[in-house]
Amino acid sequence: MIEIGVPIIPFFGIDIVSFTIDFVIAYALILVVSLTLNLEAGYAGVPNFGKVLFVAVGDDVSVGVTVRVAVLLIKIN
C-alpha cells in the first residue's frame, strides 16, 4: 500500500501546510454560519434565534475554555 503524505514546510517552527489547512477549515465554518444567518435574518427577514443562541453559547464556551487553559499554562493565581 502506498501512503501519500502532506509535505511538511516549517516556517519559524510552524508547519505552514497544516496551519493553512486548519485555517481554511475554521474560516469556512465561520463563513457558512455567517452567510446562513445573513440570508435568514437579512434577506428573508426571519430571525433564527436557535442558531444565534447556539453560536453565542459555543463562542462563550470556547472563550472560557481558552482562557482557563491559558491561565493554567501561564500559572496565574
N, CA, C, O and CB atoms as a CASP TS submission, in Angstrom:
PFRMAT TS
TARGET T0000
AUTHOR 0000-0000-0000
METHOD Language model
MODEL 1
PARENT N/A
ATOM      1  N   MET     1       0.847  -1.170   0.000  1.00  0.00           N
ATOM      2  CA  MET     1       0.000   0.000   0.000  1.00  0.00           C
ATOM      3  C   MET     1       0.898   1.240   0.000  1.00  0.00           C
ATOM      4  O   MET     1       1.866   1.311   0.757  1.00  0.00           O
ATOM      5  CB  MET     1      -0.966  -0.006   1.224  1.00  0.00           C
ATOM      6  N   ILE     2       0.578   2.194  -0.834  1.00  0.00           N
ATOM      7  CA  ILE     2       1.349   3.428  -0.948  1.00  0.00           C
ATOM      8  C   ILE     2       0.673   4.517  -0.131  1.00  0.00           C
ATOM      9  O   ILE     2      -0.523   4.766  -0.278  1.00  0.00           O
ATOM     10  CB  ILE     2       1.493   3.862  -2.430  1.00  0.00           C
ATOM     11  N   GLU     3       1.450   5.162   0.730  1.00  0.00           N
ATOM     12  CA  GLU     3       0.930   6.280   1.504  1.00  0.00           C
ATOM     13  C   GLU     3       1.381   7.578   0.882  1.00  0.00           C
ATOM     14  O   GLU     3       2.560   7.756   0.578  1.00  0.00           O
ATOM     15  CB  GLU     3       1.382   6.198   2.966  1.00  0.00           C
ATOM     16  N   ILE     4       0.448   8.478   0.693  1.00  0.00           N
ATOM     17  CA  ILE     4       0.774   9.805   0.187  1.00  0.00           C
ATOM     18  C   ILE     4       0.593  10.773   1.339  1.00  0.00           C
ATOM     19  O   ILE     4      -0.512  10.941   1.855  1.00  0.00           O
ATOM     20  CB  ILE     4      -0.119  10.200  -1.048  1.00  0.00           C
ATOM     21  N   GLY     5       1.671  11.402   1.734  1.00  0.00           N
ATOM     22  CA  GLY     5       1.622  12.322   2.861  1.00  0.00           C
ATOM     23  C   GLY     5       1.665  13.766   2.401  1.00  0.00           C
ATOM     24  O   GLY     5       2.049  14.065   1.271  1.00  0.00           O
ATOM     25  N   VAL     6       1.269  14.644   3.286  1.00  0.00           N
ATOM     26  CA  VAL     6       1.330  16.071   3.025  1.00  0.00           C
ATOM     27  C   VAL     6       2.740  16.537   3.358  1.00  0.00           C
ATOM     28  O   VAL     6       3.265  16.192   4.417  1.00  0.00           O
ATOM     29  CB  VAL     6       0.255  16.855   3.853  1.00  0.00           C
ATOM     30  N   PRO     7       3.363  17.312   2.482  1.00  0.00           N
ATOM     31  CA  PRO     7       4.724  17.762   2.784  1.00  0.00           C
ATOM     32  C   PRO     7       4.752  18.697   3.991  1.00  0.00           C
ATOM     33  O   PRO     7       3.829  19.481   4.214  1.00  0.00           O
ATOM     34  CB  PRO     7       5.329  18.464   1.570  1.00  0.00           C
ATOM     35  N   ILE     8       5.814  18.598   4.749  1.00  0.00           N
ATOM     36  CA  ILE     8       5.995  19.448   5.925  1.00  0.00           C
ATOM     37  C   ILE     8       6.913  20.594   5.532  1.00  0.00           C
ATOM     38  O   ILE     8       8.066  20.379   5.159  1.00  0.00           O
ATOM     39  CB  ILE     8       6.581  18.640   7.140  1.00  0.00           C
ATOM     40  N   ILE     9       6.394  21.814   5.618  1.00  0.00           N
ATOM     41  CA  ILE     9       7.171  23.004   5.286  1.00  0.00           C
ATOM     42  C   ILE     9       7.252  23.854   6.553  1.00  0.00           C
ATOM     43  O   ILE     9       6.321  24.601   6.850  1.00  0.00           O
ATOM     44  CB  ILE     9       6.527  23.810   4.084  1.00  0.00           C
ATOM     45  N   PRO    10       8.347  23.751   7.300  1.00  0.00           N
ATOM     46  CA  PRO    10       8.454  24.526   8.543  1.00  0.00           C
ATOM     47  C   PRO    10       8.815  25.983   8.270  1.00  0.00           C
ATOM     48  O   PRO    10       9.617  26.290   7.389  1.00  0.00           O
ATOM     49  CB  PRO    10       9.499  23.900   9.470  1.00  0.00           C
ATOM     50  N   PHE    11       8.207  26.859   9.041  1.00  0.00           N
ATOM     51  CA  PHE    11       8.494  28.289   8.966  1.00  0.00           C
ATOM     52  C   PHE    11       8.426  28.826  10.378  1.00  0.00           C
ATOM     53  O   PHE    11       7.338  28.945  10.943  1.00  0.00           O
ATOM     54  CB  PHE    11       7.493  29.044   8.012  1.00  0.00           C
ATOM     55  N   PHE    12       9.572  29.154  10.962  1.00  0.00           N
ATOM     56  CA  PHE    12       9.675  29.579  12.349  1.00  0.00           C
ATOM     57  C   PHE    12       9.065  28.552  13.303  1.00  0.00           C
ATOM     58  O   PHE    12       8.429  28.920  14.290  1.00  0.00           O
ATOM     59  CB  PHE    12       8.995  30.925  12.532  1.00  0.00           C
ATOM     60  N   GLY    13       9.259  27.275  13.010  1.00  0.00           N
ATOM     61  CA  GLY    13       8.777  26.209  13.873  1.00  0.00           C
ATOM     62  C   GLY    13       7.319  25.843  13.685  1.00  0.00           C
ATOM     63  O   GLY    13       6.789  25.037  14.449  1.00  0.00           O
ATOM     64  N   ILE    14       6.652  26.415  12.687  1.00  0.00           N
ATOM     65  CA  ILE    14       5.238  26.134  12.437  1.00  0.00           C
ATOM     66  C   ILE    14       5.124  25.465  11.070  1.00  0.00           C
ATOM     67  O   ILE    14       5.712  25.930  10.094  1.00  0.00           O
ATOM     68  CB  ILE    14       4.371  27.445  12.501  1.00  0.00           C
ATOM     69  N   ASP    15       4.368  24.377  11.007  1.00  0.00           N
ATOM     70  CA  ASP    15       4.128  23.699   9.736  1.00  0.00           C
ATOM     71  C   ASP    15       3.109  24.503   8.936  1.00  0.00           C
ATOM     72  O   ASP    15       1.937  24.572   9.304  1.00  0.00           O
ATOM     73  CB  ASP    15       3.630  22.238   9.963  1.00  0.00           C
ATOM     74  N   ILE    16       3.555  25.104   7.853  1.00  0.00           N
ATOM     75  CA  ILE    16       2.711  26.010   7.068  1.00  0.00           C
ATOM     76  C   ILE    16       1.538  25.275   6.419  1.00  0.00           C
ATOM     77  O   ILE    16       0.431  25.813   6.372  1.00  0.00           O
ATOM     78  CB  ILE    16       3.544  26.705   5.992  1.00  0.00           C
ATOM     79  N   VAL    17       1.754  24.079   5.928  1.00  0.00           N
ATOM     80  CA  VAL    17       0.688  23.341   5.237  1.00  0.00           C
ATOM     81  C   VAL    17      -0.433  22.985   6.198  1.00  0.00           C
ATOM     82  O   VAL    17      -1.604  23.204   5.891  1.00  0.00           O
ATOM     83  CB  VAL    17       1.245  22.065   4.585  1.00  0.00           C
ATOM     84  N   SER    18      -0.090  22.437   7.361  1.00  0.00           N
ATOM     85  CA  SER    18      -1.115  22.083   8.348  1.00  0.00           C
ATOM     86  C   SER    18      -1.840  23.325   8.861  1.00  0.00           C
ATOM     87  O   SER    18      -3.057  23.313   9.046  1.00  0.00           O
ATOM     88  CB  SER    18      -0.485  21.320   9.523  1.00  0.00           C
ATOM     89  N   PHE    19      -1.073  24.402   9.090  1.00  0.00           N
ATOM     90  CA  PHE    19      -1.692  25.643   9.551  1.00  0.00           C
ATOM     91  C   PHE    19      -2.672  26.178   8.508  1.00  0.00           C
ATOM     92  O   PHE    19      -3.768  26.617   8.857  1.00  0.00           O
ATOM     93  CB  PHE    19      -0.616  26.697   9.860  1.00  0.00           C
ATOM     94  N   THR    20      -2.288  26.145   7.243  1.00  0.00           N
ATOM     95  CA  THR    20      -3.157  26.653   6.178  1.00  0.00           C
ATOM     96  C   THR    20      -4.429  25.822   6.071  1.00  0.00           C
ATOM     97  O   THR    20      -5.518  26.374   5.911  1.00  0.00           O
ATOM     98  CB  THR    20      -2.416  26.656   4.834  1.00  0.00           C
ATOM     99  N   ILE    21      -4.302  24.502   6.157  1.00  0.00           N
ATOM    100  CA  ILE    21      -5.482  23.634   6.079  1.00  0.00           C
ATOM    101  C   ILE    21      -6.411  23.895   7.261  1.00  0.00           C
ATOM    102  O   ILE    21      -7.621  24.024   7.077  1.00  0.00           O
ATOM    103  CB  ILE    21      -5.063  22.144   6.045  1.00  0.00           C
ATOM    104  N   ASP    22      -5.864  23.974   8.465  1.00  0.00           N
ATOM    105  CA  ASP    22      -6.685  24.251   9.654  1.00  0.00           C
ATOM    106  C   ASP    22      -7.350  25.620   9.568  1.00  0.00           C
ATOM    107  O   ASP    22      -8.516  25.770   9.935  1.00  0.00           O
ATOM    108  CB  ASP    22      -5.830  24.171  10.922  1.00  0.00           C
ATOM    109  N   PHE    23      -6.613  26.619   9.084  1.00  0.00           N
ATOM    110  CA  PHE    23      -7.155  27.966   8.967  1.00  0.00           C
ATOM    111  C   PHE    23      -8.296  28.014   7.958  1.00  0.00           C
ATOM    112  O   PHE    23      -9.316  28.654   8.211  1.00  0.00           O
ATOM    113  CB  PHE    23      -6.057  28.947   8.566  1.00  0.00           C
ATOM    114  N   VAL    24      -8.137  27.352   6.827  1.00  0.00           N
ATOM    115  CA  VAL    24      -9.185  27.349   5.794  1.00  0.00           C
ATOM    116  C   VAL    24     -10.435  26.641   6.306  1.00  0.00           C
ATOM    117  O   VAL    24     -11.548  27.088   6.028  1.00  0.00           O
ATOM    118  CB  VAL    24      -8.677  26.665   4.499  1.00  0.00           C
ATOM    119  N   ILE    25     -10.276  25.555   7.043  1.00  0.00           N
ATOM    120  CA  ILE    25     -11.438  24.842   7.587  1.00  0.00           C
ATOM    121  C   ILE    25     -12.181  25.721   8.598  1.00  0.00           C
ATOM    122  O   ILE    25     -13.407  25.813   8.552  1.00  0.00           O
ATOM    123  CB  ILE    25     -10.998  23.513   8.253  1.00  0.00           C
ATOM    124  N   ALA    26     -11.447  26.366   9.509  1.00  0.00           N
ATOM    125  CA  ALA    26     -12.088  27.236  10.502  1.00  0.00           C
ATOM    126  C   ALA    26     -12.774  28.417   9.825  1.00  0.00           C
ATOM    127  O   ALA    26     -13.889  28.783  10.197  1.00  0.00           O
ATOM    128  CB  ALA    26     -11.056  27.740  11.525  1.00  0.00           C
ATOM    129  N   TYR    27     -12.110  29.018   8.829  1.00  0.00           N
ATOM    130  CA  TYR    27     -12.686  30.151   8.116  1.00  0.00           C
ATOM    131  C   TYR    27     -13.939  29.726   7.356  1.00  0.00           C
ATOM    132  O   TYR    27     -14.915  30.474   7.312  1.00  0.00           O
ATOM    133  CB  TYR    27     -11.658  30.759   7.152  1.00  0.00           C
ATOM    134  N   ALA    28     -13.925  28.544   6.762  1.00  0.00           N
ATOM    135  CA  ALA    28     -15.091  28.059   6.021  1.00  0.00           C
ATOM    136  C   ALA    28     -16.281  27.838   6.947  1.00  0.00           C
ATOM    137  O   ALA    28     -17.414  28.158   6.588  1.00  0.00           O
ATOM    138  CB  ALA    28     -14.752  26.760   5.285  1.00  0.00           C
ATOM    139  N   LEU    29     -16.033  27.291   8.140  1.00  0.00           N
ATOM    140  CA  LEU    29     -17.136  27.084   9.086  1.00  0.00           C
ATOM    141  C   LEU    29     -17.752  28.407   9.530  1.00  0.00           C
ATOM    142  O   LEU    29     -18.974  28.544   9.578  1.00  0.00           O
ATOM    143  CB  LEU    29     -16.646  26.304  10.307  1.00  0.00           C
ATOM    144  N   ILE    30     -16.906  29.374   9.853  1.00  0.00           N
ATOM    145  CA  ILE    30     -17.407  30.687  10.259  1.00  0.00           C
ATOM    146  C   ILE    30     -18.141  31.355   9.104  1.00  0.00           C
ATOM    147  O   ILE    30     -19.161  32.011   9.314  1.00  0.00           O
ATOM    148  CB  ILE    30     -16.252  31.583  10.747  1.00  0.00           C
ATOM    149  N   LEU    31     -17.633  31.194   7.892  1.00  0.00           N
ATOM    150  CA  LEU    31     -18.271  31.770   6.715  1.00  0.00           C
ATOM    151  C   LEU    31     -19.655  31.174   6.480  1.00  0.00           C
ATOM    152  O   LEU    31     -20.596  31.897   6.152  1.00  0.00           O
ATOM    153  CB  LEU    31     -17.396  31.558   5.486  1.00  0.00           C
ATOM    154  N   VAL    32     -19.783  29.866   6.645  1.00  0.00           N
ATOM    155  CA  VAL    32     -21.077  29.207   6.448  1.00  0.00           C
ATOM    156  C   VAL    32     -22.099  29.717   7.462  1.00  0.00           C
ATOM    157  O   VAL    32     -23.233  30.027   7.097  1.00  0.00           O
ATOM    158  CB  VAL    32     -20.930  27.675   6.564  1.00  0.00           C
ATOM    159  N   VAL    33     -21.706  29.804   8.725  1.00  0.00           N
ATOM    160  CA  VAL    33     -22.639  30.263   9.762  1.00  0.00           C
ATOM    161  C   VAL    33     -23.043  31.711   9.516  1.00  0.00           C
ATOM    162  O   VAL    33     -24.222  32.050   9.614  1.00  0.00           O
ATOM    163  CB  VAL    33     -22.009  30.120  11.162  1.00  0.00           C
ATOM    164  N   SER    34     -22.078  32.563   9.198  1.00  0.00           N
ATOM    165  CA  SER    34     -22.415  33.972   8.998  1.00  0.00           C
ATOM    166  C   SER    34     -23.264  34.177   7.748  1.00  0.00           C
ATOM    167  O   SER    34     -24.169  35.012   7.755  1.00  0.00           O
ATOM    168  CB  SER    34     -21.145  34.807   8.903  1.00  0.00           C
ATOM    169  N   LEU    35     -22.994  33.438   6.681  1.00  0.00           N
ATOM    170  CA  LEU    35     -23.817  33.576   5.479  1.00  0.00           C
ATOM    171  C   LEU    35     -25.243  33.085   5.701  1.00  0.00           C
ATOM    172  O   LEU    35     -26.191  33.711   5.227  1.00  0.00           O
ATOM    173  CB  LEU    35     -23.187  32.814   4.327  1.00  0.00           C
ATOM    174  N   THR    36     -25.407  31.975   6.414  1.00  0.00           N
ATOM    175  CA  THR    36     -26.768  31.494   6.649  1.00  0.00           C
ATOM    176  C   THR    36     -27.547  32.443   7.558  1.00  0.00           C
ATOM    177  O   THR    36     -28.737  32.675   7.342  1.00  0.00           O
ATOM    178  CB  THR    36     -26.735  30.095   7.262  1.00  0.00           C
ATOM    179  N   LEU    37     -26.874  32.993   8.578  1.00  0.00           N
ATOM    180  CA  LEU    37     -27.560  33.966   9.430  1.00  0.00           C
ATOM    181  C   LEU    37     -27.932  35.221   8.646  1.00  0.00           C
ATOM    182  O   LEU    37     -29.006  35.788   8.851  1.00  0.00           O
ATOM    183  CB  LEU    37     -26.681  34.337  10.629  1.00  0.00           C
ATOM    184  N   ASN    38     -27.048  35.656   7.751  1.00  0.00           N
ATOM    185  CA  ASN    38     -27.338  36.830   6.940  1.00  0.00           C
ATOM    186  C   ASN    38     -28.486  36.561   5.971  1.00  0.00           C
ATOM    187  O   ASN    38     -29.335  37.429   5.767  1.00  0.00           O
ATOM    188  CB  ASN    38     -26.092  37.264   6.172  1.00  0.00           C
ATOM    189  N   LEU    39     -28.523  35.382   5.375  1.00  0.00           N
ATOM    190  CA  LEU    39     -29.613  35.049   4.457  1.00  0.00           C
ATOM    191  C   LEU    39     -30.950  34.962   5.186  1.00  0.00           C
ATOM    192  O   LEU    39     -31.963  35.459   4.694  1.00  0.00           O
ATOM    193  CB  LEU    39     -29.321  33.728   3.746  1.00  0.00           C
ATOM    194  N   GLU    40     -30.950  34.328   6.363  1.00  0.00           N
ATOM    195  CA  GLU    40     -32.206  34.152   7.094  1.00  0.00           C
ATOM    196  C   GLU    40     -32.727  35.470   7.655  1.00  0.00           C
ATOM    197  O   GLU    40     -33.887  35.821   7.438  1.00  0.00           O
ATOM    198  CB  GLU    40     -32.019  33.149   8.225  1.00  0.00           C
ATOM    199  N   ALA    41     -31.894  36.188   8.361  1.00  0.00           N
ATOM    200  CA  ALA    41     -32.357  37.402   9.031  1.00  0.00           C
ATOM    201  C   ALA    41     -32.325  38.607   8.103  1.00  0.00           C
ATOM    202  O   ALA    41     -33.214  39.456   8.169  1.00  0.00           O
ATOM    203  CB  ALA    41     -31.509  37.678  10.261  1.00  0.00           C
ATOM    204  N   GLY    42     -31.318  38.697   7.238  1.00  0.00           N
ATOM    205  CA  GLY    42     -31.168  39.878   6.391  1.00  0.00           C
ATOM    206  C   GLY    42     -32.109  39.886   5.199  1.00  0.00           C
ATOM    207  O   GLY    42     -32.865  40.839   5.011  1.00  0.00           O
ATOM    208  N   TYR    43     -32.069  38.835   4.395  1.00  0.00           N
ATOM    209  CA  TYR    43     -32.859  38.812   3.164  1.00  0.00           C
ATOM    210  C   TYR    43     -34.260  38.266   3.372  1.00  0.00           C
ATOM    211  O   TYR    43     -35.219  38.807   2.823  1.00  0.00           O
ATOM    212  CB  TYR    43     -32.156  37.993   2.120  1.00  0.00           C
ATOM    213  N   ALA    44     -34.395  37.197   4.160  1.00  0.00           N
ATOM    214  CA  ALA    44     -35.713  36.602   4.361  1.00  0.00           C
ATOM    215  C   ALA    44     -36.496  37.306   5.458  1.00  0.00           C
ATOM    216  O   ALA    44     -37.725  37.235   5.479  1.00  0.00           O
ATOM    217  CB  ALA    44     -35.576  35.132   4.694  1.00  0.00           C
ATOM    218  N   GLY    45     -35.809  37.982   6.367  1.00  0.00           N
ATOM    219  CA  GLY    45     -36.491  38.687   7.448  1.00  0.00           C
ATOM    220  C   GLY    45     -36.990  37.780   8.545  1.00  0.00           C
ATOM    221  O   GLY    45     -37.843  38.175   9.340  1.00  0.00           O
ATOM    222  N   VAL    46     -36.465  36.554   8.601  1.00  0.00           N
ATOM    223  CA  VAL    46     -36.878  35.593   9.612  1.00  0.00           C
ATOM    224  C   VAL    46     -35.719  35.381  10.580  1.00  0.00           C
ATOM    225  O   VAL    46     -34.744  34.713  10.236  1.00  0.00           O
ATOM    226  CB  VAL    46     -37.322  34.247   8.964  1.00  0.00           C
ATOM    227  N   PRO    47     -35.813  35.942  11.789  1.00  0.00           N
ATOM    228  CA  PRO    47     -34.720  35.719  12.738  1.00  0.00           C
ATOM    229  C   PRO    47     -34.728  34.288  13.265  1.00  0.00           C
ATOM    230  O   PRO    47     -35.772  33.770  13.659  1.00  0.00           O
ATOM    231  CB  PRO    47     -34.818  36.706  13.905  1.00  0.00           C
ATOM    232  N   ASN    48     -33.581  33.669  13.269  1.00  0.00           N
ATOM    233  CA  ASN    48     -33.448  32.296  13.751  1.00  0.00           C
ATOM    234  C   ASN    48     -32.689  32.342  15.074  1.00  0.00           C
ATOM    235  O   ASN    48     -31.463  32.237  15.104  1.00  0.00           O
ATOM    236  CB  ASN    48     -32.712  31.382  12.698  1.00  0.00           C
ATOM    237  N   PHE    49     -33.435  32.499  16.161  1.00  0.00           N
ATOM    238  CA  PHE    49     -32.810  32.656  17.465  1.00  0.00           C
ATOM    239  C   PHE    49     -32.146  31.372  17.946  1.00  0.00           C
ATOM    240  O   PHE    49     -31.227  31.423  18.762  1.00  0.00           O
ATOM    241  CB  PHE    49     -33.832  33.109  18.474  1.00  0.00           C
ATOM    242  N   GLY    50     -32.597  30.225  17.453  1.00  0.00           N
ATOM    243  CA  GLY    50     -31.965  28.962  17.831  1.00  0.00           C
ATOM    244  C   GLY    50     -30.531  28.910  17.358  1.00  0.00           C
ATOM    245  O   GLY    50     -29.640  28.528  18.117  1.00  0.00           O
ATOM    246  N   LYS    51     -30.297  29.287  16.118  1.00  0.00           N
ATOM    247  CA  LYS    51     -28.936  29.287  15.594  1.00  0.00           C
ATOM    248  C   LYS    51     -28.103  30.381  16.241  1.00  0.00           C
ATOM    249  O   LYS    51     -26.921  30.177  16.520  1.00  0.00           O
ATOM    250  CB  LYS    51     -28.948  29.462  14.078  1.00  0.00           C
ATOM    251  N   VAL    52     -28.700  31.533  16.481  1.00  0.00           N
ATOM    252  CA  VAL    52     -27.970  32.630  17.117  1.00  0.00           C
ATOM    253  C   VAL    52     -27.538  32.234  18.529  1.00  0.00           C
ATOM    254  O   VAL    52     -26.399  32.488  18.921  1.00  0.00           O
ATOM    255  CB  VAL    52     -28.838  33.908  17.160  1.00  0.00           C
ATOM    256  N   LEU    53     -28.434  31.616  19.289  1.00  0.00           N
ATOM    257  CA  LEU    53     -28.085  31.197  20.649  1.00  0.00           C
ATOM    258  C   LEU    53     -27.046  30.082  20.633  1.00  0.00           C
ATOM    259  O   LEU    53     -26.150  30.056  21.477  1.00  0.00           O
ATOM    260  CB  LEU    53     -29.335  30.736  21.403  1.00  0.00           C
ATOM    261  N   PHE    54     -27.160  29.165  19.681  1.00  0.00           N
ATOM    262  CA  PHE    54     -26.187  28.083  19.564  1.00  0.00           C
ATOM    263  C   PHE    54     -24.793  28.643  19.298  1.00  0.00           C
ATOM    264  O   PHE    54     -23.825  28.210  19.922  1.00  0.00           O
ATOM    265  CB  PHE    54     -26.594  27.110  18.446  1.00  0.00           C
ATOM    266  N   VAL    55     -24.682  29.590  18.388  1.00  0.00           N
ATOM    267  CA  VAL    55     -23.390  30.206  18.075  1.00  0.00           C
ATOM    268  C   VAL    55     -22.882  31.012  19.264  1.00  0.00           C
ATOM    269  O   VAL    55     -21.690  30.968  19.569  1.00  0.00           O
ATOM    270  CB  VAL    55     -23.505  31.108  16.831  1.00  0.00           C
ATOM    271  N   ALA    56     -23.757  31.744  19.937  1.00  0.00           N
ATOM    272  CA  ALA    56     -23.339  32.558  21.077  1.00  0.00           C
ATOM    273  C   ALA    56     -22.848  31.688  22.235  1.00  0.00           C
ATOM    274  O   ALA    56     -21.837  32.007  22.861  1.00  0.00           O
ATOM    275  CB  ALA    56     -24.495  33.446  21.542  1.00  0.00           C
ATOM    276  N   VAL    57     -23.549  30.603  22.522  1.00  0.00           N
ATOM    277  CA  VAL    57     -23.125  29.708  23.602  1.00  0.00           C
ATOM    278  C   VAL    57     -21.813  29.018  23.226  1.00  0.00           C
ATOM    279  O   VAL    57     -20.928  28.874  24.070  1.00  0.00           O
ATOM    280  CB  VAL    57     -24.223  28.654  23.904  1.00  0.00           C
ATOM    281  N   GLY    58     -21.681  28.597  21.987  1.00  0.00           N
ATOM    282  CA  GLY    58     -20.428  27.990  21.544  1.00  0.00           C
ATOM    283  C   GLY    58     -19.261  28.948  21.649  1.00  0.00           C
ATOM    284  O   GLY    58     -18.156  28.552  22.020  1.00  0.00           O
ATOM    285  N   ASP    59     -19.501  30.200  21.325  1.00  0.00           N
ATOM    286  CA  ASP    59     -18.466  31.217  21.443  1.00  0.00           C
ATOM    287  C   ASP    59     -18.073  31.431  22.896  1.00  0.00           C
ATOM    288  O   ASP    59     -16.886  31.501  23.218  1.00  0.00           O
ATOM    289  CB  ASP    59     -18.938  32.530  20.827  1.00  0.00           C
ATOM    290  N   ASP    60     -19.056  31.534  23.769  1.00  0.00           N
ATOM    291  CA  ASP    60     -18.763  31.737  25.192  1.00  0.00           C
ATOM    292  C   ASP    60     -18.002  30.559  25.784  1.00  0.00           C
ATOM    293  O   ASP    60     -17.067  30.750  26.562  1.00  0.00           O
ATOM    294  CB  ASP    60     -20.055  31.958  25.972  1.00  0.00           C
ATOM    295  N   VAL    61     -18.394  29.347  25.422  1.00  0.00           N
ATOM    296  CA  VAL    61     -17.712  28.160  25.942  1.00  0.00           C
ATOM    297  C   VAL    61     -16.283  28.098  25.431  1.00  0.00           C
ATOM    298  O   VAL    61     -15.368  27.802  26.199  1.00  0.00           O
ATOM    299  CB  VAL    61     -18.469  26.884  25.550  1.00  0.00           C
ATOM    300  N   SER    62     -16.074  28.372  24.149  1.00  0.00           N
ATOM    301  CA  SER    62     -14.718  28.306  23.600  1.00  0.00           C
ATOM    302  C   SER    62     -13.814  29.371  24.220  1.00  0.00           C
ATOM    303  O   SER    62     -12.639  29.111  24.481  1.00  0.00           O
ATOM    304  CB  SER    62     -14.753  28.471  22.077  1.00  0.00           C
ATOM    305  N   VAL    63     -14.350  30.560  24.456  1.00  0.00           N
ATOM    306  CA  VAL    63     -13.549  31.610  25.103  1.00  0.00           C
ATOM    307  C   VAL    63     -13.237  31.220  26.545  1.00  0.00           C
ATOM    308  O   VAL    63     -12.111  31.412  27.004  1.00  0.00           O
ATOM    309  CB  VAL    63     -14.292  32.971  25.063  1.00  0.00           C
ATOM    310  N   GLY    64     -14.210  30.681  27.259  1.00  0.00           N
ATOM    311  CA  GLY    64     -13.982  30.282  28.644  1.00  0.00           C
ATOM    312  C   GLY    64     -12.941  29.184  28.769  1.00  0.00           C
ATOM    313  O   GLY    64     -12.078  29.243  29.644  1.00  0.00           O
ATOM    314  N   VAL    65     -13.015  28.185  27.905  1.00  0.00           N
ATOM    315  CA  VAL    65     -12.043  27.097  27.939  1.00  0.00           C
ATOM    316  C   VAL    65     -10.653  27.616  27.575  1.00  0.00           C
ATOM    317  O   VAL    65      -9.667  27.249  28.213  1.00  0.00           O
ATOM    318  CB  VAL    65     -12.462  25.965  26.980  1.00  0.00           C
ATOM    319  N   THR    66     -10.573  28.466  26.552  1.00  0.00           N
ATOM    320  CA  THR    66      -9.282  29.006  26.134  1.00  0.00           C
ATOM    321  C   THR    66      -8.642  29.833  27.248  1.00  0.00           C
ATOM    322  O   THR    66      -7.443  29.710  27.499  1.00  0.00           O
ATOM    323  CB  THR    66      -9.446  29.859  24.874  1.00  0.00           C
ATOM    324  N   VAL    67      -9.422  30.663  27.910  1.00  0.00           N
ATOM    325  CA  VAL    67      -8.886  31.490  28.988  1.00  0.00           C
ATOM    326  C   VAL    67      -8.423  30.620  30.156  1.00  0.00           C
ATOM    327  O   VAL    67      -7.358  30.866  30.722  1.00  0.00           O
ATOM    328  CB  VAL    67      -9.942  32.505  29.463  1.00  0.00           C
ATOM    329  N   ARG    68      -9.199  29.621  30.517  1.00  0.00           N
ATOM    330  CA  ARG    68      -8.810  28.760  31.639  1.00  0.00           C
ATOM    331  C   ARG    68      -7.546  27.963  31.326  1.00  0.00           C
ATOM    332  O   ARG    68      -6.686  27.801  32.192  1.00  0.00           O
ATOM    333  CB  ARG    68      -9.949  27.804  31.991  1.00  0.00           C
ATOM    334  N   VAL    69      -7.428  27.467  30.101  1.00  0.00           N
ATOM    335  CA  VAL    69      -6.213  26.738  29.728  1.00  0.00           C
ATOM    336  C   VAL    69      -5.014  27.678  29.707  1.00  0.00           C
ATOM    337  O   VAL    69      -3.928  27.303  30.149  1.00  0.00           O
ATOM    338  CB  VAL    69      -6.383  26.061  28.354  1.00  0.00           C
ATOM    339  N   ALA    70      -5.198  28.900  29.196  1.00  0.00           N
ATOM    340  CA  ALA    70      -4.096  29.867  29.173  1.00  0.00           C
ATOM    341  C   ALA    70      -3.675  30.227  30.591  1.00  0.00           C
ATOM    342  O   ALA    70      -2.480  30.357  30.858  1.00  0.00           O
ATOM    343  CB  ALA    70      -4.502  31.138  28.399  1.00  0.00           C
ATOM    344  N   VAL    71      -4.620  30.391  31.499  1.00  0.00           N
ATOM    345  CA  VAL    71      -4.290  30.712  32.892  1.00  0.00           C
ATOM    346  C   VAL    71      -3.523  29.555  33.536  1.00  0.00           C
ATOM    347  O   VAL    71      -2.578  29.781  34.293  1.00  0.00           O
ATOM    348  CB  VAL    71      -5.579  31.021  33.702  1.00  0.00           C
ATOM    349  N   LEU    72      -3.925  28.323  33.239  1.00  0.00           N
ATOM    350  CA  LEU    72      -3.204  27.180  33.779  1.00  0.00           C
ATOM    351  C   LEU    72      -1.810  27.055  33.208  1.00  0.00           C
ATOM    352  O   LEU    72      -0.877  26.705  33.930  1.00  0.00           O
ATOM    353  CB  LEU    72      -3.967  25.920  33.517  1.00  0.00           C
ATOM    354  N   LEU    73      -1.648  27.334  31.926  1.00  0.00           N
ATOM    355  CA  LEU    73      -0.328  27.241  31.294  1.00  0.00           C
ATOM    356  C   LEU    73       0.612  28.336  31.766  1.00  0.00           C
ATOM    357  O   LEU    73       1.802  28.095  31.969  1.00  0.00           O
ATOM    358  CB  LEU    73      -0.464  27.306  29.787  1.00  0.00           C
ATOM    359  N   ILE    74       0.080  29.534  31.939  1.00  0.00           N
ATOM    360  CA  ILE    74       0.920  30.661  32.371  1.00  0.00           C
ATOM    361  C   ILE    74       1.110  30.651  33.891  1.00  0.00           C
ATOM    362  O   ILE    74       1.997  31.318  34.422  1.00  0.00           O
ATOM    363  CB  ILE    74       0.293  32.003  31.925  1.00  0.00           C
ATOM    364  N   LYS    75       0.262  29.881  34.577  1.00  0.00           N
ATOM    365  CA  LYS    75       0.306  29.740  36.039  1.00  0.00           C
ATOM    366  C   LYS    75       0.031  31.059  36.752  1.00  0.00           C
ATOM    367  O   LYS    75       0.790  31.485  37.621  1.00  0.00           O
ATOM    368  CB  LYS    75       1.661  29.200  36.472  1.00  0.00           C
ATOM    369  N   ILE    76      -1.066  31.691  36.366  1.00  0.00           N
ATOM    370  CA  ILE    76      -1.539  32.889  37.043  1.00  0.00           C
ATOM    371  C   ILE    76      -2.449  32.454  38.187  1.00  0.00           C
ATOM    372  O   ILE    76      -3.344  31.631  37.995  1.00  0.00           O
ATOM    373  CB  ILE    76      -2.286  33.848  36.054  1.00  0.00           C
ATOM    374  N   ASN    77      -2.223  32.999  39.358  1.00  0.00           N
ATOM    375  CA  ASN    77      -3.058  32.630  40.513  1.00  0.00           C
ATOM    376  C   ASN    77      -4.163  33.613  40.698  1.00  0.00           C
ATOM    377  O   ASN    77      -4.969  33.471  41.617  1.00  0.00           O
ATOM    378  CB  ASN    77      -2.234  32.541  41.786  1.00  0.00           C
TER
END
